Amino acid sequence: MSFLGLTGKTFLIVGFANKKSIAWSVAKTLQEEGARVIFSVRNEKRKRELEAIIEDSTVLTCEFSHQEEIEKLGHDVGTIADGKLDGVLHSIAFANYSEGLKPFHETKREDFLEAMQISSFSLIELARACKPHLSTDASIVTLGISSTQVTAENYGYMAPIKASLEASVRYLAKSFSHDSEVRFNSVNAGPLKTSASAGIPGYLVNYLYAEKLTYRKRALQTREVSDLATFLLSPRSSGINGQGIVIDAGMGLNYFDREVVESATEIKK
């Protein structure tokens, strides 16, 4: 028997982009551990792309900017899972960077609200839509960022939106606790090399800088993040609830790394 105890369980994975995505890595691990995976993707094009590379999995579509589609997703998943959904991975985010990097105070109302809906509030809507079909001890995991306190200029208005996502995790954990043991946690990852991150202005430079700040001088890997998410989805993490768990290879604790300090100030030995 698998240590994680995932055999025969059913999970909904929301947010597949491609084989480099965290959602894909989590889904593959779940399947290797004997779990059943239901995918939800944004549109028919992505559905066809996913169906071309997987076997024996159900792929649904849901545009998370539309409430009625989220409600339909919950209903359809409940039917497919026969009313026993053991967990959900919420791995979706969107920000409109089409006009390039702007100072935070120039953020447009429509851009902020759209990103808030898709990247943060959608977790609340998805949890509500799936609630009637969740196992009593199901686990819901979302993806945050390693620190919502660091003011990364190139991330713009997404940092406060991720902060709201992390806060929602705690409130959902409390809200669901009144009639179930469903758990909510977030995996707060440092910079990763994914297709989603590639769309952030100036991301590559920050990614390389973050790598230098890790204790091991080697960037965080997608598989490391997906392994943590899979653990949180499993019964083995039953005592963890309402948490934002940081995984960044030590980056957030290493601001005064000698190598980085000397490089920044041009100190010569």
C-alpha positions, -999 to 999 in steps of 0.1 A, spaced: 0 0 0 12 35 -8 24 56 21 2 85 9 -30 64 10 -43 77 -23 -53 44 -40 -89 45 -51 -95 82 -43 -108 108 -68 -94 143 -73 -102 173 -94 -73 191 -109 -79 226 -121 -54 246 -141 -35 223 -165 -15 244 -190 11 220 -204 35 194 -192 56 220 -174 27 230 -152 24 221 -115 -11 208 -121 2 183 -146 29 171 -122 5 167 -94 -20 148 -116 7 124 -128 18 117 -92 -17 111 -81 -23 86 -109 10 68 -101 -3 65 -65 -35 48 -78 -59 78 -76 -84 88 -102 -80 123 -117 -106 145 -133 -92 175 -151 -108 209 -156 -93 232 -183 -102 266 -197 -115 258 -231 -120 232 -258 -86 238 -274 -68 230 -242 -91 200 -237 -80 186 -270 -44 192 -262 -47 174 -228 -67 145 -242 -40 139 -267 -14 131 -240 -34 113 -214 -54 80 -210 -83 70 -189 -90 105 -175 -120 128 -178 -115 163 -190 -141 190 -184 -140 227 -194 -147 257 -172 -141 294 -178 -135 307 -143 -146 342 -151 -182 329 -154 -200 319 -122 -225 296 -140 -196 276 -155 -181 270 -120 -214 259 -107 -218 235 -136 -183 222 -131 -192 213 -95 -223 195 -106 -206 176 -133 -177 166 -111 -201 154 -84 -219 132 -110 -186 117 -123 -172 111 -89 -205 96 -77 -207 121 -48 -173 112 -34 -146 138 -43 -116 134 -21 -97 165 -31 -92 195 -54 -61 213 -67 -68 249 -75 -40 260 -98 -53 289 -118 -42 325 -120 -46 353 -145 -33 389 -149 -34 412 -178 1 423 -186 -6 431 -222 3 468 -217 36 459 -200 48 466 -165 32 496 -148 37 513 -114 13 497 -89 -7 529 -85 -15 529 -122 -33 495 -120 -66 496 -139 -98 488 -120 -109 463 -146 -76 445 -147 -75 442 -109 -110 429 -105 -106 404 -134 -75 390 -118 -91 389 -84 -120 370 -97 -100 344 -116 -70 341 -93 -85 344 -59 -123 345 -55 -126 315 -78 -113 293 -50 -143 303 -29 -167 297 -57 -151 263 -66 -152 252 -30 -188 261 -27 -197 243 -60 -179 212 -49 -190 211 -13 -220 188 -17 -198 162 -33 -167 163 -11 -158 135 12 -160 145 49 -122 146 51 -114 159 17 -84 182 10 -84 214 -11 -50 229 -21 -43 261 -39 -10 277 -51 3 309 -36 36 327 -36 65 324 -12 59 358 3 31 383 0 52 408 20 79 412 -6 72 440 -30 83 425 -63 78 453 -88 74 431 -118 46 411 -101 25 442 -98 -10 439 -86 -9 401 -84 9 401 -50 -20 416 -31 -44 393 -50 -23 363 -39 -25 377 -3 -62 376 -5 -61 340 -18 -40 330 12 -64 347 36 -93 330 19 -77 296 26 -79 303 64 -115 315 62 -126 286 41 -110 262 65 -129 278 94 -162 279 74 -161 243 63 -152 231 98 -187 237 111 -200 205 93 -170 186 80 -133 180 83 -125 193 48 -91 210 49 -78 240 30 -41 248 25 -19 267 1 15 258 -13 35 291 -14 62 285 -39 93 306 -48 100 314 -84 96 285 -109 103 280 -146 68 275 -159 48 288 -189 27 309 -166 57 327 -151 70 334 -186 42 359 -191 53 381 -162 74 411 -173 110 409 -162 105 375 -147 137 358 -159 160 383 -142 141 378 -109 142 341 -113 180 340 -118 184 363 -88 161 341 -66 182 311 -76 213 328 -62 195 334 -29 187 297 -24 210 280 1 218 253 -25 223 278 -54 199 258 -75 164 270 -84 132 254 -70 119 227 -93 83 221 -103 84 185 -91 93 197 -56 63 220 -54 40 193 -68 52 168 -43 42 191 -15 8 197 -30 3 160 -34 12 154 2 -13 180 13 -40 164 -8 -33 131 9 -47 118 42 -11 118 55 -14 156 60 -47 153 80 -34 176 108 -25 205 85 -54 230 79 -56 266 71 -19 269 64 3 286 38 34 264 35 64 281 20 86 261 -3 115 282 -17 148 262 -11 157 287 16 155 318 -6 134 339 18 159 334 47 190 342 27 189 379 20 224 385 32 241 358 13 278 368 10 280 360 -27 249 381 -35 260 410 -12 295 412 -27 281 411 -63 256 439 -55 281 462 -38 311 452 -58 331 443 -28 365 429 -37 382 403 -16 
